[in-house]
Amino acid sequence: MVHLSRAFERQVGHALDVNSTDLSAMEHLIQEGSLTPGELARRLDISTAATTLVVDRLVALGHAQRNPHASDRRKVVVVPAPESVARAFHELLPVIGGVASVTDELTDDERRVIEAFLDRVVGVYYSALRAPA
């Protein structure tokens, strides 16, 4: 499943002509609408210098633009281009719709089993995150 997810991410990145880091940046921008470069750097867990390069690439490709910050004139915010958001959703909709259809077909009993399983899996992840290295 992870392999399929990564392959799909590469397909979306290819359709948008971006690398995986740029695609992750776009995901954050699409979810938030706009972020400062510093906020984007924290979310991507990369340096501010690397974030500048990411934003430069996104702006050059027309996927984002830099705008003045609404309340702090010393800052800028990075805003996703509406056309790029639409292109990204065009790529994502077949999977989103397909998963929604599968979800709609589940019985109540199947949903309860899946929810219980996922709750337990999430618990395993939380336990592993708390465990000392």
C-alpha positions in Angstrom: 0.0 0.0 0.0 2.8 2.4 0.8 4.4 1.7 -2.5 1.1 2.5 -4.3 0.7 5.7 -2.3 4.2 6.8 -3.2 3.7 5.9 -6.9 0.5 8.0 -6.9 2.4 11.0 -5.3 5.1 10.7 -8.0 2.3 10.7 -10.6 0.7 13.9 -9.2 4.2 15.5 -8.9 4.9 14.6 -12.5 1.6 16.1 -13.6 2.4 19.3 -11.8 6.1 19.2 -12.8 7.4 19.3 -9.2 9.6 17.2 -7.1 8.5 15.5 -3.8 9.5 18.4 -1.6 7.8 20.9 -3.8 4.7 18.7 -3.8 4.7 18.6 0.0 5.0 22.3 0.1 2.0 22.6 -2.3 0.0 20.2 -0.1 0.6 22.5 2.9 -0.3 25.6 0.9 -3.5 24.0 -0.5 -4.5 23.0 3.0 -3.8 26.4 4.6 -4.3 28.8 1.7 -1.1 30.7 2.6 1.9 30.4 4.8 5.0 32.5 5.6 8.2 30.9 4.3 9.2 30.3 8.0 5.9 28.4 8.6 6.5 26.4 5.5 10.0 25.6 6.5 8.8 24.2 9.9 6.1 22.1 8.2 8.5 20.7 5.7 11.3 20.3 8.3 13.8 21.9 6.1 16.0 25.0 6.5 14.7 28.5 5.6 17.4 28.6 2.8 16.0 25.4 1.3 12.5 26.7 1.6 13.5 29.8 -0.3 14.6 27.5 -3.2 11.3 25.5 -3.0 9.3 28.7 -3.1 11.4 30.1 -5.9 10.7 26.9 -8.0 6.9 27.0 -7.2 6.7 30.7 -8.2 8.7 30.1 -11.4 6.3 27.3 -12.3 3.3 29.5 -11.6 2.2 27.2 -8.7 2.5 30.0 -6.1 3.1 33.6 -5.6 4.6 35.8 -2.8 2.2 38.3 -1.4 2.7 40.9 1.4 1.7 39.7 4.9 -1.7 41.1 5.9 -0.6 42.4 9.3 3.3 42.5 9.2 4.7 44.5 6.3 8.2 43.0 6.9 6.9 39.5 6.0 5.6 37.8 2.9 3.2 34.9 2.6 3.3 32.2 -0.1 -0.1 31.7 -1.7 -1.0 28.8 -3.9 -2.2 29.7 -7.5 -5.8 28.8 -8.0 -5.1 27.1 -11.3 -2.5 24.8 -9.6 -4.9 24.0 -6.8 -7.5 23.0 -9.5 -4.9 20.9 -11.3 -3.9 19.1 -8.1 -7.5 18.4 -7.3 -8.0 17.1 -10.8 -5.3 14.6 -10.2 -6.6 13.7 -6.7 -10.3 13.4 -7.4 -10.3 9.9 -9.0 -8.6 8.5 -5.8 -10.7 10.6 -3.4 -13.9 9.6 -5.2 -12.9 5.9 -5.4 -12.1 5.7 -1.7 -15.4 7.5 -0.9 -17.2 4.9 -3.0 -15.5 2.0 -1.2 -16.3 3.6 2.1 -19.9 4.1 1.2 -20.2 0.3 0.4 -19.0 -0.7 3.9 -21.6 -2.2 6.3 -21.8 -0.8 9.8 -20.1 -3.9 11.1 -17.2 -3.5 8.7 -16.8 0.1 9.7 -16.6 -0.7 13.3 -14.0 -3.4 12.7 -11.9 -1.0 10.5 -12.2 1.8 13.0 -11.1 -0.4 15.9 -8.2 -1.7 13.8 -7.0 1.8 12.9 -7.4 3.0 16.5 -5.1 0.2 17.6 -2.6 0.9 14.8 -2.5 4.6 15.7 -1.8 3.5 19.3 1.1 1.5 18.1 2.5 4.5 16.4 2.1 6.7 19.5 3.8 4.1 21.6 6.7 3.9 19.2 7.0 7.7 19.2 7.2 7.8 23.0 9.7 5.0 23.3 13.3 6.0 23.9 15.6 5.7 20.9 
